Amino acid sequence: MRVSEVRYEELDAEQKRIYDIIAGTRKSGLGGPFSVLVRIPHVAEPANGLHNAFRLNGKLDRRIFELLILLVARAHTAEFAWVVHEALALKAGLDARVIVAVRERRVPDFTQADERLTYDLVNQLLQTKTLSTSAYHRAIDGLGLDLLLELVSAVGFYSMVCLVLNSFAVPASGGVTPLADADL
C-alpha cells in the first residue's frame, strides 16, 4: 500500500468519527478504499453514504449488482474489489462460469437475459462513457428507469472505488492477484 495503514490513535477527532461510522457497519473493519479515504472525512462520509445506498438499500437484484461490480473491477484490474465481490457474487447466485469468463476477459455464455443485459450495459458505459440509443432503450425495456439510474450510478461509484484502490495500491486480502494471474 502506498500510504501507511491507518492507526486509530493518530487520527483527529473528525477522522475517528468517520472511522467509527464506517468500521461499525462492516464485519471486517475499515479496509478497502475507506482505509485511504478516512483521511479526508468530507469525502469519506458521503462516499460511505453512497456505498451504503447501493449495498444496503439498492434495488438491483444482488446477482446483477455483484456482476456489475465484478465487471468494473475487471475493467480496472482492481484486485481488492475483485476478491471481495467474487465471493459475494457466488453467494448471490451468479454462476461460477460467468465469473471465470469475466476474470479471463471472455464473453460469458449467459443463461439469464438480465445478466447479458447488465454485461452489455456496463461494458458499454466503461468503454464509451455513455449508452447508445439502442442500449438505452434495451435498458429501459429490461430494467426500467429507476434500476437503470441505479446501475449507471453504481458503475460510476465503483469506478471511483477502483481508482482509489489502484492509485493507492490497496492489496487484496492475502496479497492474492487473481486478475493479474488471469492476464498472464
N, C-alpha and C positions, 0 to 999 in steps of 0.2 A: 504494500500500500504506500502511496506517495506521501501521505500525511500520517502523522503518528496517531496511534489508537487514542480515542477519546478517554481521558481519565476524569472521572466524575468530579473528583476533588479539585481539579484545575478549572472547571467550568465556572462561569459567572452565574449570578442568580437567574437571569433570563434563560441562559443555556440549560441550566439544571431543570428549570420549569418545563422546558420543551422536551428535554431528555426524559423526564419522568412521565410526561404525557405519552410520548411515543413508545418508550420501553414498556409502559404499563399495559399496552394493548397487544403485546406480542409475547409469545412463549419464549422466544429466543433472545429477548432483549432488543437492543438498538439495532446493530448490524446494518449491512447493505448501504444504500445511498444515504440513509439517515445518520450513519456513523460519520459521514462527512458533513452533511447539511446541518447538523445540530450546531455547528459553529456559527451559523447565521440564522438565528431564530426567526427573523422576519421572512425568510424563505422556507425554513423547515416546517414551521407551523402550518402555513397554507398548503404546502406540499403534502403534509401528513393528512390534512383535511380532505384533499382531493383523493389521495390514496385510499382513505377510509370510505369515501363516497363510492369508489369502484369496488373495493374489497368487501365492504360490509353492506352497502345499500344498492349495489349495482343490479340492474335488471337483466343484463345479458346472462344467458344460460352459462353456468360455471365452466362447462366443457368448452364453449365458444370463447369465453373470457380467457381461459388458460391458453387456448390455441393462439389467440390474438397476442398474448404476452410472449409466447414462445416464438412466434413469427418476428416480433420486434426484437427480442433478444438475439435471435439468429442473425437478423439483418445487421445488428450492431456488434455481433460476436461478443456479447456480454455474458461471460461465464457465470457470474454470481446470479444474475436473473434467470439464466437457463437452468441452473442446478436447482434453485428454489422452485421454479414453476414447472419443471418437468415432473417432479413428484406430485405437485398439486394437480397437474393435468391428468396424470394417471388416476389419481384419486377421484377426479371429476368425471371419469369415464371416457377420456379421449383414448382412442386406440393406440397402442404402443407402436404399431407400424406407421401411423401418421407422424408420431413424434420422431421416430428414427428417420423417416424421409425428410422431415423439416431440418433435423440436425445435419443430415447429409446433403442438404440443398437440392433435394429432388422433389418433384411434384408428387404428393401422396396420391394413392389410389383411394379416393374418398368413397365411402359408402353412404355418407349422410350429406344431403344437399346444403344444410346450414354450415357445415364445415367447409365445403367447397366455396360457398359464397364468402365466408369470412376470409379464407385463404386469398381469394381473388381481390377482395376489397382492401385488405391490409397490405398486400404486396403492391397494389396499385398506389395506395397512399404513400408507402415508403419510397417507391421508385419515382413517382411523378409529383408527389406532394399535393395531389388533388384526385378527384374522381371524375372520370369521363361521364358524359351524359348517360350513356347506356349503363355504366356501372352504378351510377346514382339511381336510375330507375329500377335496376335489379335489386339494389339495396332497399329501396322504399317498398318494393313488392315483397321482398323476403323478410325484412326486419321491421319495417315501419319507421316513421320519422324519429321517434324517441330513442329506439335502440340504435339507429344509425348515428344519431348525435352522440350517444354513449360510446359507441365503437370508435368513431373518429376522435373523440376526446381522449379515450383510453390509449389509442395509438400515439397521440401527441404526448401524453403524460409519461407513458412507459419509454418513449424515445428519450425524453428528458432524463429519466431514471438511468437508462443505459449510458447516456453520455456522461453522467456523473460517475457511475460505476467505472467506466473505462478511463475517463480522464484522470481519476484519482487511483486507478489500478486496485480497486477493491476486489480481493480474491474470493473465489468460491470457497465454500467450506471444504477444508482438507486440501485446498490448493489444486483440486481437480480441474481439468481443462477439456471437457468433452467436445466443445465446439472447435477448438484448435486441433484436437486429435482427429476430428471428422474431416478437417481440411487437408490432412496430410496426403 
